[in-house]
Amino acid sequence: MEQLKFIGKKLLNLIIMLLGVATLVFILTKLIPGSPEVANLSQQALNDEEIVAAYRAKYGLDKPVIVQYFLYIKNLLCLDLGTSIRTNQAVLDDLARCFPATLELALFSIILASVMGILFGIVSAIRRNSALDHVFRTVSVTGVSIPPFWFALLMLYFFYYKLKIAPGPGRLSNSFSAPATVTGMYVIDSLIEGDLAKAWDAFCHLLMPGIVLAAFTMGLITRTTRSNLMDVLSTDYIRTAKAKGDGGMRLIIRHALGNALIPVLTVIGLGLGNLLGGMVLVETIFQWPGVGQYAYKSVLAVDYPAIIGVALLIALNYMVINTIVDILYGIIDPRVRCR
């Protein structure tokens, strides 16, 4: 019974927060300069009042703002995000089409950032103030400081244009066709097809944008892991474990790492949320057809339904990730309990 009450409370909070986000984003989109008809109709069409009136009536733009809001909330409760003004397709269908590309890139980036960041942080904490520690700290500061769009341009210039050892922008080379959609993630779908060459090509296309997006989060994870692990290693129970004969990696893994990783999980969760929101400039530079590009084009077209749909998707991502992080807290540290 307690578990059912907890789940019900979480679901109620989720609905309230989503409605709050929908309301806030609806208000903000109405404050965006410009209008959908100016962004989407030609100058000749704009000069025809009948065409402009028909366009506004088609998308409900001729109704009062308060009426537009309640109609949108009503559709939202029915899981209808409306029709995109720019693509003339259902926003839910548009998001379902572009989200797997962002999900594939985000998962690859966060896995890379987590593995490298935790490894660098552990080595830096163990070998404090050594040459290796200084190297890893420099790498982490550089990763946090370098602008992603500039890093993306450097990667393309050196590894694609100059050295020609990396594939160009996009998700696949021109010699391959997109795999049959199962998950929407090209590497996995290509493996399901049994086409190893296509899967390898899709993976190679992931590398450069994945490294660019992983750099910032990896830097934060490295610094957080190092700082917290050094704090844990200076506690009394670690000194007691050393006195009992535990040492080296056994001491780190068995006694110290669990407590040190609690704050790191928060950094990883926030990093994944940011990545799932779509990195507009990086996706544009690498011509990655994900949520970031979709959001960018929707803003340019003043596409209200699409903008609100993207905002709700990002909010939902953060809520789900925060719930998963809370559960992992309890797994890593038994003292943490969900309430």
Secondary structure, 3 states (H helix, E strand, C coil): CHHHHHHHHHHHHHHHHHHHHHHHHHHHHHCCCCCHHHHHCCHHHHCCHHHHHHHHHHCCCCCCHHHHHHHHHHHHHCCCCCECCCCCCEHHHHHHHHHHHHHHHHHHHHHHHHHHHHHHHHHHHHCCCCHHHHHHHHHHHHHHHCCHHHHHHHHHHHHHHHCCCCCCCCCCCCCCCCCCCCCCCHHHHHHHHCCHHHHHHHHHHHHHHHHHHHHHHHHHHHHHHHHHHHHHHCCHHHHHHHHCCCCHHHHHHHHHHHHHHHHHHHHHHHHHHHHHCCCHHHHHHCCCCCHHHHHHHHHHCCCHHHHHHHHHHHHHHHHHHHHHHHHHHHHHCCCCCCC
